[in-house]
Amino acid sequence: MSYFNEIYGDPELSSKAKMVLLYLHDRANKKGESWYAINTIAKELCLSRSSIKRAMRELIQRGKIEKRARFRENGGNTSNLYSLII
C-alpha cells in the first residue's frame, strides 16, 4: 500500500490532520523534514492557527510525525522541525 493510500484510508485521522500531513509531506526535504511555521501552514491551507495546532498534536499522538524545537544562533526560538514517520 502506498504512503498516500495509508493516509487517505486511515479512519483514525481527522480530515484536517490528513491535510496537514499531506502539506508537510509535500514541503519536506529528502530526509522527510519540514520546518514551516504554524502561521505559514495556516495561511496556505486556509485554516486557523488553532486548527493547525490541533492537527499537529493529533499527528504526533498517532505517531505520524515527530516535533523538535529549533533555535537561532542567538538562542531565540524559531519554527519547529517536523519529521515524517514513514
N, CA, C and O atoms as a printed pandas DataFrame, in Angstrom:
     atom_number atom_name residue_name chain_id  residue_number  x_coord  y_coord  z_coord
0              1         N          MET        A               1    0.854   -1.176    0.000
1              2        CA          MET        A               1    0.000    0.000    0.000
2              3         C          MET        A               1    0.898    1.238    0.000
3              4         O          MET        A               1    1.891    1.299    0.725
4              5         N          SER        A               2    0.537    2.213   -0.817
5              6        CA          SER        A               2    1.352    3.419   -0.906
6              7         C          SER        A               2    1.152    4.299    0.332
7              8         O          SER        A               2    0.166    4.175    1.058
8              9         N          TYR        A               3    2.110    5.176    0.540
9             10        CA          TYR        A               3    2.050    6.102    1.679
10            11         C          TYR        A               3    0.758    6.917    1.646
11            12         O          TYR        A               3    0.100    7.083    2.674
12            13         N          PHE        A               4    0.395    7.424    0.471
13            14        CA          PHE        A               4   -0.802    8.251    0.356
14            15         C          PHE        A               4   -2.073    7.444    0.599
15            16         O          PHE        A               4   -3.008    7.948    1.221
16            17         N          ASN        A               5   -2.124    6.214    0.126
17            18        CA          ASN        A               5   -3.297    5.373    0.392
18            19         C          ASN        A               5   -3.462    5.123    1.881
19            20         O          ASN        A               5   -4.584    5.063    2.385
20            21         N          GLU        A               6   -2.340    4.977    2.590
21            22        CA          GLU        A               6   -2.408    4.800    4.041
22            23         C          GLU        A               6   -3.001    6.033    4.711
23            24         O          GLU        A               6   -3.816    5.920    5.626
24            25         N          ILE        A               7   -2.587    7.211    4.252
25            26        CA          ILE        A               7   -3.109    8.457    4.828
26            27         C          ILE        A               7   -4.600    8.589    4.519
27            28         O          ILE        A               7   -5.405    8.814    5.422
28            29         N          TYR        A               8   -4.965    8.449    3.250
29            30        CA          TYR        A               8   -6.364    8.620    2.857
30            31         C          TYR        A               8   -7.276    7.616    3.545
31            32         O          TYR        A               8   -8.402    7.951    3.914
32            33         N          GLY        A               9   -6.798    6.386    3.718
33            34        CA          GLY        A               9   -7.623    5.328    4.268
34            35         C          GLY        A               9   -7.594    5.193    5.775
35            36         O          GLY        A               9   -8.238    4.299    6.323
36            37         N          ASP        A              10   -6.864    6.059    6.458
37            38        CA          ASP        A              10   -6.751    5.969    7.915
38            39         C          ASP        A              10   -8.001    6.560    8.575
39            40         O          ASP        A              10   -8.165    7.780    8.595
40            41         N          PRO        A              11   -8.883    5.711    9.116
41            42        CA          PRO        A              11  -10.108    6.228    9.723
42            43         C          PRO        A              11   -9.863    6.935   11.055
43            44         O          PRO        A              11  -10.751    7.617   11.565
44            45         N          GLU        A              12   -8.676    6.779   11.618
45            46        CA          GLU        A              12   -8.345    7.397   12.904
46            47         C          GLU        A              12   -7.992    8.875   12.766
47            48         O          GLU        A              12   -8.119    9.633   13.728
48            49         N          LEU        A              13   -7.549    9.292   11.579
49            50        CA          LEU        A              13   -7.111   10.680   11.388
50            51         C          LEU        A              13   -8.258   11.566   10.935
51            52         O          LEU        A              13   -9.066   11.184   10.088
52            53         N          SER        A              14   -8.311   12.754   11.514
53            54        CA          SER        A              14   -9.306   13.737   11.070
54            55         C          SER        A              14   -8.919   14.268    9.699
55            56         O          SER        A              14   -7.775   14.125    9.266
56            57         N          SER        A              15   -9.870   14.874    9.027
57            58        CA          SER        A              15   -9.593   15.409    7.690
58            59         C          SER        A              15   -8.548   16.526    7.747
59            60         O          SER        A              15   -7.727   16.651    6.838
60            61         N          LYS        A              16   -8.573   17.335    8.801
61            62        CA          LYS        A              16   -7.585   18.413    8.926
62            63         C          LYS        A              16   -6.194   17.852    9.184
63            64         O          LYS        A              16   -5.210   18.373    8.660
64            65         N          ALA        A              17   -6.101   16.792    9.988
65            66        CA          ALA        A              17   -4.799   16.164   10.226
66            67         C          ALA        A              17   -4.252   15.586    8.931
67            68         O          ALA        A              17   -3.056   15.691    8.661
68            69         N          LYS        A              18   -5.115   14.978    8.131
69            70        CA          LYS        A              18   -4.685   14.439    6.832
70            71         C          LYS        A              18   -4.165   15.556    5.934
71            72         O          LYS        A              18   -3.140   15.405    5.270
72            73         N          MET        A              19   -4.884   16.681    5.921
73            74        CA          MET        A              19   -4.479   17.815    5.096
74            75         C          MET        A              19   -3.106   18.347    5.534
75            76         O          MET        A              19   -2.248   18.627    4.697
76            77         N          VAL        A              20   -2.911   18.482    6.835
77            78        CA          VAL        A              20   -1.633   18.984    7.348
78            79         C          VAL        A              20   -0.516   17.985    7.057
79            80         O          VAL        A              20    0.588   18.384    6.687
80            81         N          LEU        A              21   -0.789   16.703    7.218
81            82        CA          LEU        A              21    0.227   15.686    6.938
82            83         C          LEU        A              21    0.626   15.702    5.467
83            84         O          LEU        A              21    1.810   15.594    5.148
84            85         N          LEU        A              22   -0.331   15.833    4.582
85            86        CA          LEU        A              22   -0.022   15.912    3.152
86            87         C          LEU        A              22    0.771   17.178    2.838
87            88         O          LEU        A              22    1.677   17.155    2.004
88            89         N          TYR        A              23    0.434   18.276    3.500
89            90        CA          TYR        A              23    1.178   19.527    3.330
90            91         C          TYR        A              23    2.638   19.337    3.761
91            92         O          TYR        A              23    3.560   19.714    3.037
92            93         N          LEU        A              24    2.836   18.751    4.946
93            94        CA          LEU        A              24    4.196   18.541    5.444
94            95         C          LEU        A              24    4.972   17.601    4.520
95            96         O          LEU        A              24    6.159   17.810    4.268
96            97         N          HIS        A              25    4.305   16.581    4.026
97            98        CA          HIS        A              25    4.949   15.637    3.105
98            99         C          HIS        A              25    5.371   16.357    1.829
99           100         O          HIS        A              25    6.481   16.158    1.334
100          101         N          ASP        A              26    4.485   17.192    1.302
101          102        CA          ASP        A              26    4.765   17.923    0.063
102          103         C          ASP        A              26    5.911   18.913    0.234
103          104         O          ASP        A              26    6.673   19.148   -0.704
104          105         N          ARG        A              27    6.037   19.491    1.417
105          106        CA          ARG        A              27    7.061   20.514    1.668
106          107         C          ARG        A              27    8.337   19.955    2.304
107          108         O          ARG        A              27    9.259   20.716    2.599
108          109         N          ALA        A              28    8.400   18.657    2.515
109          110        CA          ALA        A              28    9.544   18.053    3.219
110          111         C          ALA        A              28   10.768   17.942    2.310
111          112         O          ALA        A              28   10.659   17.851    1.088
112          113         N          ASN        A              29   11.937   17.952    2.954
113          114        CA          ASN        A              29   13.175   17.712    2.209
114          115         C          ASN        A              29   13.352   16.201    2.011
115          116         O          ASN        A              29   12.460   15.422    2.349
116          117         N          LYS        A              30   14.487   15.794    1.470
117          118        CA          LYS        A              30   14.721   14.376    1.176
118          119         C          LYS        A              30   14.771   13.506    2.434
119          120         O          LYS        A              30   14.569   12.294    2.368
120          121         N          LYS        A              31   15.044   14.139    3.585
121          122        CA          LYS        A              31   15.079   13.403    4.852
122          123         C          LYS        A              31   13.694   13.303    5.494
123          124         O          LYS        A              31   13.543   12.706    6.560
124          125         N          GLY        A              32   12.694   13.884    4.849
125          126        CA          GLY        A              32   11.349   13.870    5.416
126          127         C          GLY        A              32   11.140   14.920    6.483
127          128         O          GLY        A              32   10.290   14.758    7.359
128          129         N          GLU        A              33   11.913   16.005    6.418
129          130        CA          GLU        A              33   11.838   17.071    7.418
130          131         C          GLU        A              33   11.209   18.326    6.821
131          132         O          GLU        A              33   11.476   18.688    5.675
132          133         N          SER        A              34   10.387   18.968    7.602
133          134        CA          SER        A              34    9.742   20.214    7.208
134          135         C          SER        A              34    9.793   21.169    8.400
135          136         O          SER        A              34    9.719   20.723    9.545
136          137         N          TRP        A              35    9.915   22.444    8.156
137          138        CA          TRP        A              35   10.056   23.399    9.261
138          139         C          TRP        A              35    9.205   24.651    9.051
139          140         O          TRP        A              35    9.553   25.736    9.516
140          141         N          TYR        A              36    8.098   24.486    8.354
141          142        CA          TYR        A              36    7.224   25.635    8.120
142          143         C          TYR        A              36    6.540   26.060    9.410
143          144         O          TYR        A              36    6.159   25.222   10.227
144          145         N          ALA        A              37    6.390   27.348    9.584
145          146        CA          ALA        A              37    5.768   27.913   10.782
146          147         C          ALA        A              37    4.262   27.663   10.752
147          148         O          ALA        A              37    3.663   27.536    9.684
148          149         N          ILE        A              38    3.667   27.595   11.923
149          150        CA          ILE        A              38    2.218   27.385   12.055
150          151         C          ILE        A              38    1.455   28.435   11.251
151          152         O          ILE        A              38    0.491   28.106   10.559
152          153         N          ASN        A              39    1.877   29.689   11.338
153          154        CA          ASN        A              39    1.200   30.759   10.590
154          155         C          ASN        A              39    1.242   30.514    9.086
155          156         O          ASN        A              39    0.250   30.733    8.391
156          157         N          THR        A              40    2.368   30.068    8.591
157          158        CA          THR        A              40    2.516   29.801    7.155
158          159         C          THR        A              40    1.600   28.667    6.733
159          160         O          THR        A              40    0.900   28.769    5.726
160          161         N          ILE        A              41    1.604   27.595    7.496
161          162        CA          ILE        A              41    0.752   26.446    7.176
162          163         C          ILE        A              41   -0.716   26.863    7.213
163          164         O          ILE        A              41   -1.485   26.522    6.314
164          165         N          ALA        A              42   -1.101   27.598    8.252
165          166        CA          ALA        A              42   -2.489   28.049    8.389
166          167         C          ALA        A              42   -2.902   28.914    7.204
167          168         O          ALA        A              42   -3.990   28.742    6.655
168          169         N          LYS        A              43   -2.044   29.836    6.813
169          170        CA          LYS        A              43   -2.361   30.732    5.698
170          171         C          LYS        A              43   -2.501   29.951    4.402
171          172         O          LYS        A              43   -3.454   30.166    3.654
172          173         N          GLU        A              44   -1.571   29.051    4.125
173          174        CA          GLU        A              44   -1.589   28.326    2.850
174          175         C          GLU        A              44   -2.719   27.300    2.778
175          176         O          GLU        A              44   -3.202   26.995    1.687
176          177         N          LEU        A              45   -3.151   26.759    3.929
177          178        CA          LEU        A              45   -4.246   25.789    3.925
178          179         C          LEU        A              45   -5.603   26.437    4.225
179          180         O          LEU        A              45   -6.630   25.758    4.245
180          181         N          CYS        A              46   -5.601   27.756    4.457
181          182        CA          CYS        A              46   -6.839   28.499    4.788
182          183         C          CYS        A              46   -7.523   27.909    6.016
183          184         O          CYS        A              46   -8.740   27.724    6.042
184          185         N          LEU        A              47   -6.716   27.620    7.028
185          186        CA          LEU        A              47   -7.211   27.122    8.309
186          187         C          LEU        A              47   -6.717   28.045    9.415
187          188         O          LEU        A              47   -5.784   28.821    9.209
188          189         N          SER        A              48   -7.331   27.963   10.571
189          190        CA          SER        A              48   -6.893   28.780   11.702
190          191         C          SER        A              48   -5.626   28.176   12.327
191          192         O          SER        A              48   -5.318   26.999   12.143
192          193         N          ARG        A              49   -4.915   29.017   13.064
193          194        CA          ARG        A              49   -3.728   28.543   13.793
194          195         C          ARG        A              49   -4.104   27.424   14.756
195          196         O          ARG        A              49   -3.386   26.430   14.870
196          197         N          SER        A              50   -5.227   27.583   15.445
197          198        CA          SER        A              50   -5.627   26.563   16.414
198          199         C          SER        A              50   -5.965   25.242   15.727
199          200         O          SER        A              50   -5.703   24.179   16.288
200          201         N          SER        A              51   -6.534   25.286   14.539
201          202        CA          SER        A              51   -6.806   24.045   13.792
202          203         C          SER        A              51   -5.504   23.344   13.416
203          204         O          SER        A              51   -5.409   22.119   13.486
204          205         N          ILE        A              52   -4.509   24.120   13.019
205          206        CA          ILE        A              52   -3.208   23.539   12.662
206          207         C          ILE        A              52   -2.572   22.922   13.904
207          208         O          ILE        A              52   -2.037   21.815   13.842
208          209         N          LYS        A              53   -2.628   23.627   15.024
209          210        CA          LYS        A              53   -2.046   23.101   16.258
210          211         C          LYS        A              53   -2.722   21.805   16.694
211          212         O          LYS        A              53   -2.047   20.862   17.106
212          213         N          ARG        A              54   -4.058   21.752   16.605
213          214        CA          ARG        A              54   -4.782   20.523   16.955
214          215         C          ARG        A              54   -4.396   19.381   16.015
215          216         O          ARG        A              54   -4.196   18.249   16.456
216          217         N          ALA        A              55   -4.292   19.677   14.734
217          218        CA          ALA        A              55   -3.909   18.652   13.760
218          219         C          ALA        A              55   -2.489   18.146   14.034
219          220         O          ALA        A              55   -2.231   16.946   13.942
220          221         N          MET        A              56   -1.580   19.044   14.366
221          222        CA          MET        A              56   -0.202   18.652   14.681
222          223         C          MET        A              56   -0.170   17.751   15.915
223          224         O          MET        A              56    0.522   16.732   15.923
224          225         N          ARG        A              57   -0.915   18.122   16.953
225          226        CA          ARG        A              57   -0.985   17.281   18.161
226          227         C          ARG        A              57   -1.511   15.891   17.827
227          228         O          ARG        A              57   -0.990   14.886   18.311
228          229         N          GLU        A              58   -2.531   15.847   17.009
229          230        CA          GLU        A              58   -3.109   14.569   16.600
230          231         C          GLU        A              58   -2.075   13.725   15.839
231          232         O          GLU        A              58   -1.946   12.526   16.085
232          233         N          LEU        A              59   -1.354   14.348   14.928
233          234        CA          LEU        A              59   -0.348   13.626   14.145
234          235         C          LEU        A              59    0.789   13.111   15.024
235          236         O          LEU        A              59    1.307   12.017   14.798
236          237         N          ILE        A              60    1.167   13.886   16.007
237          238        CA          ILE        A              60    2.218   13.456   16.941
238          239         C          ILE        A              60    1.709   12.290   17.778
239          240         O          ILE        A              60    2.408   11.290   17.942
240          241         N          GLN        A              61    0.496   12.414   18.308
241          242        CA          GLN        A              61   -0.086   11.344   19.127
242          243         C          GLN        A              61   -0.266   10.045   18.348
243          244         O          GLN        A              61   -0.122    8.961   18.913
244          245         N          ARG        A              62   -0.574   10.142   17.076
245          246        CA          ARG        A              62   -0.793    8.959   16.235
246          247         C          ARG        A              62    0.508    8.401   15.661
247          248         O          ARG        A              62    0.501    7.395   14.951
248          249         N          GLY        A              63    1.631    9.065   15.976
249          250        CA          GLY        A              63    2.923    8.572   15.516
250          251         C          GLY        A              63    3.206    8.812   14.049
251          252         O          GLY        A              63    3.977    8.075   13.436
252          253         N          LYS        A              64    2.584    9.846   13.473
253          254        CA          LYS        A              64    2.793   10.171   12.055
254          255         C          LYS        A              64    3.939   11.156   11.854
255          256         O          LYS        A              64    4.599   11.142   10.815
256          257         N          ILE        A              65    4.175   12.012   12.851
257          258        CA          ILE        A              65    5.274   12.979   12.782
258          259         C          ILE        A              65    5.937   13.087   14.155
259          260         O          ILE        A              65    5.359   12.716   15.176
260          261         N          GLU        A              66    7.166   13.606   14.149
261          262        CA          GLU        A              66    7.872   13.978   15.371
262          263         C          GLU        A              66    8.148   15.469   15.301
263          264         O          GLU        A              66    8.376   16.019   14.224
264          265         N          LYS        A              67    8.127   16.112   16.450
265          266        CA          LYS        A              67    8.347   17.558   16.525
266          267         C          LYS        A              67    9.581   17.824   17.362
267          268         O          LYS        A              67    9.732   17.277   18.454
268          269         N          ARG        A              68   10.470   18.672   16.844
269          270        CA          ARG        A              68   11.662   19.087   17.588
270          271         C          ARG        A              68   11.782   20.608   17.521
271          272         O          ARG        A              68   11.551   21.223   16.480
272          273         N          ALA        A              69   12.143   21.187   18.641
273          274        CA          ALA        A              69   12.346   22.637   18.691
274          275         C          ALA        A              69   13.631   22.996   17.943
275          276         O          ALA        A              69   14.604   22.242   17.942
276          277         N          ARG        A              70   13.604   24.166   17.313
277          278        CA          ARG        A              70   14.802   24.691   16.653
278          279         C          ARG        A              70   15.124   26.053   17.260
279          280         O          ARG        A              70   14.242   26.760   17.747
280          281         N          PHE        A              71   16.406   26.402   17.219
281          282        CA          PHE        A              71   16.839   27.651   17.834
282          283         C          PHE        A              71   17.762   28.414   16.886
283          284         O          PHE        A              71   18.494   27.821   16.094
284          285         N          ARG        A              72   17.710   29.734   16.987
285          286        CA          ARG        A              72   18.609   30.597   16.218
286          287         C          ARG        A              72   19.980   30.600   16.889
287          288         O          ARG        A              72   20.136   30.101   18.003
288          289         N          GLU        A              73   20.962   31.163   16.205
289          290        CA          GLU        A              73   22.314   31.244   16.758
290          291         C          GLU        A              73   22.352   32.042   18.058
291          292         O          GLU        A              73   23.171   31.771   18.936
292          293         N          ASN        A              74   21.454   33.035   18.177
293          294        CA          ASN        A              74   21.430   33.850   19.391
294          295         C          ASN        A              74   20.626   33.191   20.523
295          296         O          ASN        A              74   20.458   33.779   21.591
296          297         N          GLY        A              75   20.134   31.977   20.284
297          298        CA          GLY        A              75   19.396   31.232   21.300
298          299         C          GLY        A              75   17.894   31.402   21.246
299          300         O          GLY        A              75   17.169   30.725   21.975
300          301         N          GLY        A              76   17.408   32.302   20.388
301          302        CA          GLY        A              76   15.968   32.514   20.275
302          303         C          GLY        A              76   15.276   31.368   19.553
303          304         O          GLY        A              76   15.890   30.640   18.774
304          305         N          ASN        A              77   14.000   31.226   19.825
305          306        CA          ASN        A              77   13.212   30.183   19.167
306          307         C          ASN        A              77   12.942   30.539   17.714
307          308         O          ASN        A              77   12.845   31.712   17.353
308          309         N          THR        A              78   12.823   29.518   16.897
309          310        CA          THR        A              78   12.380   29.667   15.513
310          311         C          THR        A              78   11.360   28.566   15.270
311          312         O          THR        A              78   10.955   27.886   16.213
312          313         N          SER        A              79   10.945   28.380   14.050
313          314        CA          SER        A              79    9.922   27.368   13.784
314          315         C          SER        A              79   10.423   25.976   14.169
315          316         O          SER        A              79   11.625   25.709   14.162
316          317         N          ASN        A              80    9.487   25.108   14.501
317          318        CA          ASN        A              80    9.830   23.736   14.866
318          319         C          ASN        A              80   10.221   22.926   13.642
319          320         O          ASN        A              80    9.913   23.298   12.510
320          321         N          LEU        A              81   10.891   21.832   13.878
321          322        CA          LEU        A              81   11.236   20.879   12.821
322          323         C          LEU        A              81   10.286   19.707   12.951
323          324         O          LEU        A              81   10.180   19.103   14.019
324          325         N          TYR        A              82    9.598   19.383   11.877
325          326        CA          TYR        A              82    8.675   18.251   11.864
326          327         C          TYR        A              82    9.260   17.169   10.975
327          328         O          TYR        A              82    9.577   17.418    9.812
328          329         N          SER        A              83    9.401   15.980   11.513
329          330        CA          SER        A              83    9.920   14.849   10.752
330          331         C          SER        A              83    8.803   13.850   10.510
331          332         O          SER        A              83    8.106   13.437   11.437
332          333         N          LEU        A              84    8.643   13.469    9.251
333          334        CA          LEU        A              84    7.640   12.470    8.898
334          335         C          LEU        A              84    8.102   11.096    9.342
335          336         O          LEU        A              84    9.277   10.755    9.208
336          337         N          ILE        A              85    7.190   10.321    9.862
337          338        CA          ILE        A              85    7.482    8.938   10.224
338          339         C          ILE        A              85    6.781    8.074    9.194
339          340         O          ILE        A              85    5.561    7.913    9.211
340          341         N          ILE        A              86    7.577    7.528    8.307
341          342        CA          ILE        A              86    7.014    6.756    7.176
342          343         C          ILE        A              86    7.255    5.285    7.411
343          344         O          ILE        A              86    6.866    4.457    6.588
